[in-house]
């Protein structure tokens, strides 16, 4: 068994596993969720290595082992949330012609400089700009043309007087307010000029970006394929969420939580069912998942004792980089790799799982898509109460936002209600004694 930490390799003494009491793997099915059940006995000689690292080091590690997915070409109507695999460069000026962005009259700005409410300038009306027509029309000093919003500026015109500051009498127009050069005019390349890089490779597209792409004629684009995330749940006590648990059993929650979280981050979740702490079944499932997915997440079995089946399984067919992150809940998290595929071992408590997904796994998913975590929403707010920190320990605390202040949501890591009642988390760096009531802090929103 080997523990691999970036920069060094540490051997761990491990005796042979006692397989004398291993029963055959059996498959039971509740609905569409397979369950592998049998008891795996662990030799007392096994030693589990547990060394805590910072969140920053965990994030650097998952990004370093993430392999970018391939690319595909899609239509922009399907591109919301997708990550660009190419830089988007405008091949033309946008909008492509000088246009008005107000209803009013196209004028020469110099003709209006002496105008006022009490002494308007009188200009001759030379007609109207017709929308969608290539013919521009032309005006000279002393003349104007009516122009709607978006209309092409006539030749000679260099500003637009808003209609509310003008008044028409037959073929004459009274201008009651001066305008500056280019006022109320959008230049032909003011949105984008030809050759401009509009979006870099790795940008995550939003609905408003789809409109921009359409405006430059890019209706098909190259994007990263969404990574496939294999999800494995472990635990003797687990039953499917739709089942009625007996005394001592609990409904399996984490695969659903991880699945929806992954989907929100632009990944494709693939569930592999429940493994009831059986080493043979877990090893087989990990290998299958690694062959079919871009990353694998194992929920449960990552505690810091001899029952850490996830650590032993990853170590047996791959390598472990990290076993323990400085975060509560979520401390016994594992970051490893099997067959060059990232494998993450998460604690079984849903609150712990959600915290690690939010702070670490999100970076893995985005790195596989070739993107930074640009969709992390934060809010600066005042603390409602004093919060004391454990000396020398980095802390992430769940908070609820009420009346524009943040209040800590305290509770045991196994309680789901701490997630339901909280709106986000705050970070207290190691070395900081805590946060004072009224102090401004940054909340990372769920």
C-alpha positions in Angstrom: 0.0 0.0 0.0 1.4 3.4 -0.9 0.5 6.9 0.0 1.7 9.5 -2.5 2.0 13.1 -1.5 3.0 15.7 -4.2 6.8 15.9 -3.9 7.4 12.8 -1.9 6.4 9.1 -1.5 5.8 7.5 1.9 5.5 3.8 2.4 2.9 2.4 4.7 3.3 -1.0 6.3 0.4 -3.2 5.5 -0.1 -6.9 6.1 -1.9 -9.2 3.7 -5.6 -8.9 3.9 -7.5 -11.7 5.7 -9.8 -13.0 3.0 -10.9 -16.1 4.8 -14.2 -14.6 5.8 -15.0 -12.9 2.5 -18.3 -14.2 1.2 -19.2 -14.2 -2.5 -20.4 -10.9 -3.9 -24.2 -10.8 -4.2 -26.3 -8.2 -6.1 -29.6 -7.1 -4.7 -31.7 -4.6 -6.5 -34.0 -1.9 -5.1 -35.5 -0.3 -8.2 -32.7 0.6 -10.6 -30.1 0.9 -7.8 -27.7 -2.1 -7.4 -26.5 -3.0 -3.9 -23.4 -5.2 -3.4 -23.5 -6.8 0.1 -21.0 -8.9 2.0 -18.6 -8.2 4.9 -15.0 -7.5 4.1 -12.7 -8.3 7.0 -9.6 -6.1 7.5 -6.3 -7.3 8.9 -5.4 -5.6 12.2 -2.0 -5.0 10.6 -3.4 -2.4 8.2 -2.4 1.2 9.1 -4.3 4.1 7.7 -2.2 7.2 7.0 -4.0 10.5 7.8 -2.3 13.9 7.2 -4.4 17.0 7.0 -3.7 19.6 4.2 -5.3 23.0 3.5 -8.2 23.7 1.2 -5.8 25.5 -1.1 -3.5 22.5 -1.4 -6.5 20.2 -2.0 -7.7 22.5 -4.8 -4.2 22.6 -6.4 -4.0 18.8 -6.3 -7.4 18.1 -7.9 -6.6 20.7 -10.6 -3.2 19.1 -11.3 -4.7 15.6 -11.8 -7.7 16.7 -13.8 -7.6 15.8 -17.5 -9.5 18.0 -19.9 -12.3 16.4 -21.8 -12.6 16.3 -25.5 -14.4 18.8 -27.7 -17.6 18.8 -29.8 -19.4 21.3 -32.0 -22.9 22.4 -31.0 -25.4 25.0 -32.0 -25.5 28.0 -29.7 -29.1 27.4 -28.6 -27.7 24.4 -26.6 -24.6 26.2 -25.3 -25.8 27.7 -22.0 -23.3 26.7 -19.3 -20.9 25.1 -21.8 -17.2 25.9 -21.8 -15.6 27.2 -25.0 -12.9 25.1 -26.6 -11.9 27.9 -28.9 -11.4 31.7 -28.6 -14.3 33.6 -30.2 -13.0 36.4 -32.5 -15.3 38.9 -34.3 -14.6 38.8 -38.0 -16.5 42.1 -38.6 -17.4 45.4 -37.0 -20.5 45.2 -34.9 -23.1 46.7 -35.3 -21.5 47.4 -38.7 -22.9 50.9 -39.3 -23.3 54.1 -37.3 -26.8 54.0 -35.7 -29.0 55.9 -33.3 -29.8 54.6 -29.9 -32.6 57.1 -29.3 -35.7 58.2 -31.2 -35.2 61.7 -32.4 -33.6 63.7 -35.2 -30.2 63.1 -36.8 -28.4 66.5 -36.9 -25.0 68.1 -37.2 -24.0 68.7 -33.6 -22.5 72.1 -34.4 -26.0 73.3 -35.6 -27.4 72.8 -32.1 -24.8 74.5 -29.9 -26.8 77.8 -29.5 -30.1 76.2 -28.9 -32.1 76.5 -25.7 -35.6 76.1 -24.3 -36.3 79.8 -24.8 -34.3 80.1 -28.1 -34.6 77.0 -30.1 -32.7 76.3 -33.3 -34.9 75.7 -36.4 -33.8 73.0 -38.8 -35.3 71.9 -42.1 -36.7 68.3 -42.1 -35.3 66.2 -44.9 -37.5 63.1 -44.4 -37.2 60.0 -42.3 -34.7 57.2 -41.9 -36.2 53.9 -42.9 -35.3 50.8 -40.8 -33.6 48.0 -42.6 -32.7 49.9 -45.8 -29.2 50.3 -47.1 -29.9 53.8 -48.4 -28.6 56.2 -45.8 -29.9 59.6 -47.0 -27.8 62.8 -46.5 -28.1 66.0 -44.6 -26.2 69.3 -44.7 -25.9 72.1 -42.1 -29.3 73.5 -41.3 -31.0 70.2 -42.0 -32.1 67.1 -40.0 -33.9 63.8 -40.5 -36.2 61.9 -38.2 -34.5 58.7 -37.0 -35.9 55.8 -34.9 -33.8 53.8 -32.3 -31.5 51.6 -34.3 -31.7 53.5 -37.5 -28.7 54.1 -39.7 -27.2 57.6 -39.4 -27.6 59.7 -42.6 -24.4 60.9 -44.3 -23.3 64.2 -42.8 -25.1 63.6 -39.4 -22.9 63.2 -36.3 -25.4 63.3 -33.4 -29.1 62.7 -32.5 -31.4 65.1 -30.6 -33.9 63.1 -28.5 -37.4 63.6 -29.6 -38.5 65.0 -26.2 -36.1 68.0 -26.8 -37.5 68.8 -30.2 -40.8 69.8 -31.8 -41.9 69.4 -35.4 -44.0 72.0 -37.3 -44.7 70.7 -40.9 -41.2 70.7 -42.6 -39.5 72.5 -39.7 -38.1 71.1 -36.5 -37.4 73.2 -33.4 -34.3 72.0 -31.4 -34.5 73.1 -27.8 -31.4 71.5 -26.4 -27.8 71.3 -27.7 -26.1 67.9 -28.3 -22.4 67.0 -28.3 -20.5 65.3 -31.2 -21.6 61.6 -31.4 -24.2 62.0 -28.7 -26.9 59.3 -28.8 -25.0 57.5 -31.6 -23.5 54.0 -31.6 -20.4 53.9 -33.8 -20.1 51.1 -36.4 -17.5 49.2 -34.3 -18.5 50.4 -30.8 -19.8 46.9 -29.8 -17.0 44.9 -31.3 -14.4 45.7 -33.9 -13.1 43.2 -36.5 -10.3 41.1 -35.0 -11.4 41.6 -31.4 -11.3 38.5 -29.1 -14.7 38.5 -27.6 -14.5 35.3 -25.4 -11.3 33.5 -24.5 -11.0 29.7 -24.7 -12.2 28.3 -21.4 -15.0 30.8 -20.9 -18.3 29.4 -19.5 -21.2 30.7 -21.6 -24.3 32.4 -20.1 -27.6 33.2 -21.7 -26.5 36.8 -22.5 -23.4 35.4 -24.3 -25.6 33.4 -26.7 -27.0 36.7 -27.9 -23.5 38.1 -28.5 -22.5 35.0 -30.5 -25.6 35.3 -32.6 -24.8 39.0 -33.3 -21.5 38.1 -34.8 -22.9 35.2 -36.8 -21.4 32.4 -34.8 -24.3 29.9 -34.6 -22.1 26.8 -34.2 -19.2 26.7 -31.7 -16.6 24.3 -30.4 -17.0 23.4 -26.7 -15.6 21.0 -24.2 -17.5 17.8 -23.7 -19.2 17.7 -20.3 -17.2 15.4 -18.0 -18.8 12.2 -16.8 -18.7 11.8 -13.0 -19.1 8.3 -11.6 -20.8 8.1 -8.3 -20.4 5.2 -5.9 -22.0 5.0 -2.4 -20.6 2.8 0.3 -22.0 1.7 3.7 -23.5 -1.3 5.4 -26.3 0.8 6.7 -27.5 2.2 3.4 -30.8 1.5 1.6 -32.1 3.3 -1.5 -33.9 6.6 -0.8 -37.2 5.1 -1.9 -37.0 2.2 0.6 -38.4 2.2 4.1 -35.4 1.8 6.4 -35.3 -0.7 9.3 -33.8 0.2 12.6 -30.1 0.8 12.1 -30.5 1.5 8.4 -30.5 5.0 6.7 -31.6 6.2 3.3 -28.8 6.7 0.8 -28.7 10.5 0.2 -25.3 11.4 -1.2 -25.6 10.0 -4.7 -28.6 12.2 -5.3 -26.8 15.3 -3.8 -23.6 14.6 -5.8 -25.6 14.0 -8.9 -27.5 17.2 -8.8 -24.4 19.2 -7.8 -22.4 17.7 -10.7 -25.2 18.5 -13.1 -25.4 22.1 -12.0 -21.6 22.3 -12.6 -22.1 21.1 -16.2 -21.1 17.5 -15.6 -22.9 14.2 -16.4 -23.6 12.1 -13.3 -23.4 8.3 -13.7 -24.6 6.3 -10.7 -23.0 2.9 -9.8 -25.2 2.0 -6.8 -24.5 1.1 -3.3 -21.5 -1.0 -2.2 -22.0 -2.5 1.3 -18.3 -2.1 2.4 -17.2 -5.1 0.3 -13.6 -4.6 -1.0 -14.0 -7.0 -4.0 -17.1 -5.3 -5.2 -15.7 -1.8 -4.6 -12.5 -2.5 -6.5 -14.5 -3.9 -9.4 -16.9 -0.9 -9.4 -14.1 1.6 -9.2 -12.3 0.0 -12.2 -15.6 0.0 -14.3 -16.3 3.6 -13.3 -12.8 4.7 -14.2 -13.1 3.1 -17.6 -16.4 4.8 -18.3 -16.0 8.2 -16.6 -13.7 11.2 -16.4 -13.7 11.2 -12.6 -15.1 9.1 -9.8 -16.6 10.1 -6.5 -17.0 7.6 -3.7 -19.3 8.5 -0.8 -18.6 7.0 2.6 -15.8 4.7 3.8 -13.3 7.5 4.2 -13.0 7.7 8.0 -9.6 7.8 9.6 -9.5 4.3 11.1 -9.1 0.7 10.0 -12.5 0.7 8.4 -11.4 3.1 5.7 -12.3 0.9 2.8 -12.1 3.7 0.3 -8.5 4.6 1.1 -7.5 1.0 0.9 -9.3 0.4 -2.4 -7.8 3.5 -4.1 -4.3 2.6 -2.7 -4.6 -0.9 -4.1 -5.3 -0.1 -7.7 -4.0 3.5 -7.8 -2.4 6.1 -5.6 -3.5 8.5 -2.9 -2.3 12.1 -2.9 -4.3 13.5 0.1 -6.0 11.9 3.0 -7.4 14.6 5.2 -8.4 18.2 4.5 -8.5 21.0 7.1 -12.2 21.5 7.1 -15.1 20.6 9.4 -17.2 18.9 8.4 -15.3 17.0 5.6 -11.9 16.4 7.2 -11.4 12.7 6.2 -11.6 13.5 2.4 -9.4 11.4 0.0 -7.9 12.7 -3.2 -6.4 10.0 -5.4 -6.1 8.6 -8.9 -6.8 5.2 -10.5 -5.8 4.5 -14.1 -5.1 8.2 -14.5 -8.7 9.0 -13.5 -9.2 11.3 -10.5 -11.0 9.5 -7.6 -12.3 11.4 -4.7 -13.4 9.8 -1.4 -15.9 11.7 0.6 -17.2 11.3 4.1 -20.6 9.7 4.4 -22.4 12.6 6.1 -24.3 14.6 3.6 -23.3 17.9 5.2 -19.6 16.9 4.9 -20.2 15.8 1.3 -21.8 19.1 0.3 -19.0 21.1 1.9 -16.3 19.2 0.1 -18.2 19.3 -3.2 -18.6 23.1 -2.9 -15.0 23.9 -1.8 -12.9 21.2 -3.7 -14.8 19.0 -6.2 -16.2 22.0 -8.0 -12.6 22.9 -9.0 -12.0 19.4 -10.3 -15.1 19.5 -12.5 -14.3 23.0 -13.9 -10.6 22.0 -14.5 -11.8 19.0 -16.6 -13.9 21.4 -18.6 -10.8 23.7 -19.0 -12.5 26.5 -17.1 -11.9 28.6 -14.0 -14.6 28.6 -11.4 -16.1 31.8 -12.7 -19.6 31.1 -11.4 -19.0 31.4 -7.7 -21.4 33.8 -6.2 -20.4 35.9 -3.2 -21.9 38.6 -1.1 -20.3 41.0 1.4 -22.3 41.3 4.5 -22.0 42.1 8.2 -21.8 39.4 10.9 -24.8 39.3 13.2 -22.8 37.8 16.2 -19.3 37.2 17.4 -17.7 34.1 15.9 -14.7 32.5 17.7 -12.2 30.4 15.7 -10.1 27.4 16.8 -6.5 28.6 17.2 -4.3 27.7 14.2 -7.1 26.1 12.2 -8.7 27.2 9.0 -12.5 27.1 9.3 -15.5 27.2 7.0 -18.8 28.0 8.8 -22.3 27.8 7.4 -24.4 30.9 7.8 -27.9 32.1 7.2 -28.5 35.6 5.8 -31.3 37.5 7.5 -31.9 41.3 7.6 -28.7 41.8 5.6 -26.6 40.1 8.3 -25.0 36.6 8.5 -25.7 34.3 11.5 -23.8 31.0 12.0 -25.8 27.8 11.5 -24.3 25.4 14.1 -25.0 21.7 14.3 -23.5 18.3 14.1 -22.0 17.3 10.8 -24.5 14.5 10.3 -27.5 16.8 10.4 -29.1 17.7 7.1 -31.0 20.7 8.5 -27.7 22.7 8.7 -27.7 22.7 4.9 -31.4 23.5 4.6 -31.2 26.4 7.0 -28.0 27.9 5.6 -27.5 30.2 2.6 -23.7 29.9 2.3 -20.4 29.7 4.1 -17.8 32.1 5.5 -14.0 31.5 5.7 -11.9 32.1 8.7 -8.2 31.8 7.9 -5.8 30.0 10.2 -4.3 32.5 12.6 -7.4 34.7 12.8 -9.0 34.6 16.2 -12.5 35.0 14.9 -15.0 37.6 13.5 -16.5 40.4 15.5 -20.2 41.3 15.5 -20.7 43.9 12.8 -17.5 43.0 10.9 -17.9 42.8 7.2 -17.3 39.3 5.8 -17.6 37.6 2.4 -20.3 34.9 2.2 -19.9 32.3 -0.5 -23.5 31.6 -1.5 -24.6 28.0 -2.2 
